[in-house]
Amino acid sequence: MESQKVNEMFETIAYSYDFQTSFLSLGIDTIWRKILARHVLAGKGASVLDAATGTGELCLKICRHRPGIHIVGLDIVPRMLGLAKKKIEASPFKNCTSLALGDGRYLPLQRESVDVVTMAFGIRNIKERHQVLKEFSRVLKTGGQLLVMEFGFPRHPFVRRLYRFYFDHVMPPLGNWLSRTDYAYSYLVQSVYDFPEEGEFCNEIESAGFRIRTVKQLTFGIAKIYEAVKIRPSS
């Protein structure tokens, strides 16, 4: 799906995005974001960029787990940011969180200006992954931390078969019905299949100027956290 159509899709489903995600993952997505927030290595005064922040859920969890940091939540979908703004203004963390409308391929941030970059379930929606990763490298300080969370498939054969049945045959029609579209969750399934395997994606991250630290498997590998460190200054 073309980038503009993907953005329009998220505009369409934004109103019920949190409910859909939680319902279809049986609430496990909340646990995944908490785990990602705990992986953020940032002390007081550190700056964090949460790219493709959506409705701001990860921003809030990072603020909760890392007091004293400042986080910028960036997204290209205005309606998502509107929901994030309401959520953040009603939270105790409105003074440590800023929101910005922007494209991950062209980040509106200065070179080497942030300590940590996070992105949860966003990079598979962008065809120009290498450009996004190079932008993350550009805005991160040398030695800064990159955390990317994305969907995968379980490694265990039996669990993989069970999950593939749900993923292929149950989630698309149910998700499309919940989102009042006939394509949103069909697209999600296809986007996960189109995403590179773990080793290939690690190579893409490293070619952008990072060194992989760990790849953490979540819930049998249904989701993964790729953790990397920026190892060389931006050119």
C-alpha positions in Angstrom: 0.0 0.0 0.0 1.3 3.5 -0.9 2.4 5.7 2.0 -0.4 8.2 1.4 -3.0 5.5 1.5 -1.5 4.1 4.7 -1.7 7.5 6.3 -5.3 7.9 5.2 -6.1 4.5 6.7 -4.7 5.5 10.1 -6.7 8.7 9.9 -9.8 6.6 9.3 -9.3 4.1 12.1 -7.8 6.5 14.7 -11.0 7.0 16.7 -11.0 3.4 17.9 -7.4 2.4 17.3 -6.6 1.8 21.0 -9.6 -0.4 21.5 -9.0 -2.4 18.3 -5.4 -3.0 19.2 -6.1 -4.0 22.8 -9.1 -6.2 21.8 -7.3 -8.1 19.0 -4.2 -8.7 21.1 -6.1 -9.6 24.2 -4.5 -6.7 26.0 -1.0 -8.1 25.5 0.1 -5.0 23.5 0.0 -3.0 26.8 2.4 -5.4 28.3 4.7 -5.2 25.3 4.8 -1.4 25.5 5.6 -1.6 29.2 8.5 -3.9 28.5 9.8 -1.6 25.8 9.6 1.4 28.2 11.6 -0.5 30.8 14.3 -1.1 28.1 14.9 2.7 27.7 18.3 3.6 29.1 17.8 7.3 29.9 18.4 9.2 33.1 17.2 12.6 34.2 17.5 15.3 31.6 17.7 12.8 28.7 15.8 13.4 25.5 13.8 10.7 23.8 12.1 10.6 20.4 9.1 8.3 20.0 8.6 8.0 16.3 5.2 6.9 14.9 3.8 7.7 18.4 0.2 7.2 17.4 -2.1 7.9 20.3 0.9 8.4 22.7 0.6 5.2 24.7 4.4 4.5 24.6 5.2 8.1 25.4 3.2 7.9 28.6 4.7 4.5 29.6 8.3 5.8 29.0 7.6 8.9 31.2 6.2 6.7 33.9 9.3 4.4 33.9 11.9 7.1 33.4 11.1 10.2 35.5 12.9 13.4 34.5 13.3 12.7 30.8 11.8 14.8 28.0 10.1 12.9 25.2 8.9 14.1 21.8 6.1 12.0 20.3 6.1 12.4 16.5 3.5 11.1 14.0 2.4 11.9 10.4 -1.3 11.4 11.1 -3.0 14.5 12.6 -5.9 12.6 14.1 -3.7 10.3 16.0 -1.8 13.2 17.4 -5.0 14.8 18.4 -5.9 11.8 20.5 -2.4 11.7 21.9 -2.7 15.3 23.0 -5.9 14.7 24.9 -4.4 11.7 26.6 -1.2 13.5 27.6 -3.0 16.6 28.8 -5.1 14.5 31.1 -2.0 12.7 32.5 0.6 13.7 35.1 3.3 13.8 32.3 2.2 16.7 30.2 5.2 18.8 31.3 7.7 16.2 30.1 6.0 15.4 26.7 5.8 17.3 23.5 4.1 16.3 20.3 5.0 17.1 16.7 3.6 16.4 13.3 6.3 14.9 11.1 7.5 12.2 8.7 10.0 9.6 9.9 11.8 9.8 6.6 12.5 13.5 7.2 12.7 14.1 10.9 12.3 17.7 12.0 15.1 17.4 14.5 18.7 18.6 14.6 21.7 16.2 14.1 22.7 14.3 17.3 20.0 16.0 19.4 18.4 13.0 21.2 19.7 10.2 23.5 17.1 7.5 22.7 14.8 6.8 19.7 11.9 4.4 20.0 9.4 3.2 17.5 6.6 0.6 18.2 4.9 -1.1 15.3 5.6 1.7 12.8 8.5 0.9 10.6 6.8 -1.9 8.7 4.4 0.8 7.4 7.2 2.7 5.7 8.7 1.3 2.5 11.8 3.5 2.8 13.1 1.7 6.0 16.7 2.4 5.3 16.0 6.2 5.0 14.1 6.1 8.3 17.0 4.2 10.0 19.5 6.7 8.6 17.4 9.5 10.0 17.3 7.8 13.4 21.1 7.6 13.2 21.3 11.3 12.2 19.3 12.6 15.2 20.8 10.2 17.8 23.9 11.1 19.7 26.8 8.8 19.2 26.4 6.0 21.7 22.6 6.6 21.8 20.0 3.9 22.0 17.6 2.7 19.3 14.6 0.5 20.3 12.3 -0.7 17.5 9.4 -3.0 18.3 7.7 -4.9 15.5 5.5 -8.0 14.9 7.0 -11.4 14.0 5.9 -15.0 14.1 6.4 -17.6 16.9 9.4 -19.9 16.4 7.8 -23.0 18.0 6.1 -25.0 15.2 2.9 -25.8 17.1 2.4 -22.2 18.5 3.3 -20.8 15.0 0.5 -22.9 13.4 -2.1 -21.8 16.0 -1.1 -18.2 15.7 -1.0 -18.3 11.9 -4.6 -19.6 11.9 -5.7 -16.7 14.1 -3.6 -14.2 12.2 -4.7 -15.3 8.7 -8.3 -16.2 9.2 -9.7 -14.6 12.4 -8.0 -11.3 12.9 -8.5 -9.7 9.4 -12.3 -10.0 9.2 -12.8 -9.2 12.9 -10.4 -6.3 12.8 -11.9 -4.9 9.6 -15.4 -5.1 11.2 -14.2 -3.3 14.3 -12.5 -0.6 12.3 -15.5 -0.3 10.0 -13.2 -0.8 6.9 -12.8 -3.7 4.5 -9.0 -3.5 4.3 -7.3 -2.1 7.4 -6.5 -5.4 9.1 -6.0 -7.2 5.8 -3.3 -4.7 5.2 -1.8 -5.3 8.7 -1.5 -9.0 8.0 0.2 -8.4 4.6 2.5 -5.8 6.1 3.8 -8.3 8.7 4.4 -10.9 6.0 6.2 -8.3 3.9 8.5 -7.3 6.7 12.0 -8.8 6.6 13.1 -11.7 8.7 14.9 -11.0 12.0 18.5 -11.4 10.5 17.8 -9.3 7.5 16.3 -6.5 9.5 19.2 -6.6 11.9 21.5 -6.1 8.9 19.5 -3.1 7.8 19.8 -1.6 11.2 23.6 -2.1 11.3 24.0 -0.8 7.8 22.5 2.5 9.0 25.3 3.0 11.6 24.2 0.9 14.5 25.4 -2.2 16.4 22.7 -4.6 17.5 22.7 -5.3 21.2 19.8 -7.7 21.6 16.6 -8.9 19.9 14.1 -9.7 22.6 11.3 -12.2 21.8 7.9 -11.2 23.2 5.0 -13.8 23.6 6.8 -16.6 21.7 8.1 -14.2 19.1 4.7 -12.6 18.1 6.5 -9.3 18.8 10.2 -8.4 19.0 12.2 -5.6 20.4 15.4 -4.8 18.4 17.8 -2.9 20.6 20.8 -1.2 19.0 23.4 1.5 19.8 24.7 4.2 17.4 28.4 3.5 16.9 29.6 6.2 14.5 28.9 9.9 14.1 26.4 10.9 11.4 28.0 11.8 8.1 
